[in-house]
């Protein structure tokens, strides 16, 4: 079996990564064309139409990249014993969950940070994860506007590439004391309980960035140190978390529930509920302990 089960036996890792590079940069071309009001390549619709859904807006850009990635994964590999779960096809997959039994599965978010994308922000990303028995093994985060393609392979490592494949390695900050840590938080998802938790933790600074992938990349660059997600009326989903999860853990960081337990994928509605914490790992246990103490007093119902 190839390199500690990060890819199926029938799939060669180097070939897989080469195909993912092509699909990722093709996705970047589509997204950046839409972002600039230009006609996208590959015959996708010219205009950036937007539809409303229960989980947030869905744009023509989401659907175009979704089609590009799924067709690419289906067409470029003879190996077929993997499922493909995408944010844009999740309702169909949920209806047919009995068909969802293969050990290997792609988990895709074709445009993480759609609101940011539509607001003209550069903080949007494409997430591609390969999971084995419900655990992400490979995580890829593409940040088109930064010309960054992040790879994380569990047991191997993490790095970023640009289009010419120039490579740079992650560089976690040396900050450890909670009073010196930099939090990266969402612009479009704020709630009172999270604000109360953060006031208890007393981090030095907060940077607001859209997309979970962009947040985790910020931690890997050393610009920030910790990201906290807290469910309210809605929860993030598998496709929000799987690729960033694999990426930061491949780099030696942590991504867990506040009680230290592992994230579990393919739950009901593909929900990642509760309090989730991603960090460079140097202060992870301390952050979790303080968060759990906060919830024991305030709202234990938030811990799942």
PyMOL commands that set and color helices and strands:
alter all, ss='L'
color gray80, all
select helices_A, chain A and resi 3-5+13-35+60-75+87-95+97-99+114-118+144-146+178-180+192-201+212-220+238-250+268-270+284-297+300-302
alter helices_A, ss='H'
color red, helices_A
select strands_A, chain A and resi 50-51+58-59+82-86+104-112+125-132+135-143+148-153+157-161+167-169+182-185+205-208+226-230+236-237+254-257+271-272+275-279
alter strands_A, ss='S'
color yellow, strands_A
deselect
rebuild
show_as cartoon
